[in-house]
Amino acid sequence: DWTLQRLQREVNPPPPADATATLERALQFAAADVEVILETRIDSLDVVVLKGGGDDVLRWVNDNGFNLPEGPETDHMLDYYGSRSPYFMAARFDPVAAAADGFVSGDGIPIQITIPIDRPWVPLHILHGATPDSAIIEADVFLLTPDRPNLLHGTGLTVERSEWANQLLLDDLRSDANMEWIPESGWFTYLELEVEAEELQYDLAIGVEGNRPSYVDAGLTRFEPTIDQLASFGLHRKTSPIPMPLLLGLLFPVVGFAGGAVAVRRHKNRVRGLLR
């Protein structure tokens, strides 16, 4: 699905990189206690995947032009997610390229990320970011799992559809680029998030293959409750059919062109571009 962009690049190649700037950037990478796992360009969006501690990641993104604001909220997010994983994704718009491509504030660039994972979860708390506490955050979450999943989250996230995916949907998904892995059957779940920012103190944990969702992954506790405690909450293990990869989609509103951004569809809250 990038064919047209590649042809445009062929007839309008980017200017050659300045050798001195390239060397300086390489030295910055080496000096920082951060491992750059991936660097890529998606339309007018620069994306990097990093491995490191929260403070080092914050220093790296700001030294390299991703302009993540420093302060208590940023420190909280880095600690909140960094305690569970050392991997982060940072993204930023190239305003000149975005304007040349005809983008305006509110437009979005989809990013497809494929990650093998045994215990899936969706980062929602990060949408709070620099958003004022009283602002309403809206997002759509789509899941495709082997069977009906067990979900764990806070208030404000509502299941709107939960059913076996129809064949037309599966065929359409499978026909997209790099989506050949979509199975012949799966359980489709659609959730709508609509909540005041100050109430978004959780993530979405997903229990698949008959497993219960993790309270730690949902951001609700620092330690997993015991089986007896879970029974009091009405959560139990159960058996399920054979496993299948998880399809997960998030639609967030887009943030303009100046800083990093994650896309949000309906409500244009500012969310700077650091995403686990």
Secondary structure, 3 states (H helix, E strand, C coil): CCHHHHHHHHHCCCCCCCHHHHHHHHHHHHHCCCEEEEEEEECCEEEEEEECCHHHHHHHHHHCCCCCCCCHHHHHHHHHHHCCCCEEEEEEECHHHHHHCCCCCCCCCCCCCCCCCCCCEECCHHHCCCCCCCCEEEEEEEEEECCCCEEECCCCEEEEEEEECCHHHHHHHHCCCCCCCCCCCCEEEEEEEEEEHHHCCCCEEEECCCCCCCCCCCCCCCCCCCHHHHHHHCCCCCCCCCCCCCEEEEECECCCCCCCCCCECCCCCCCCCEEC
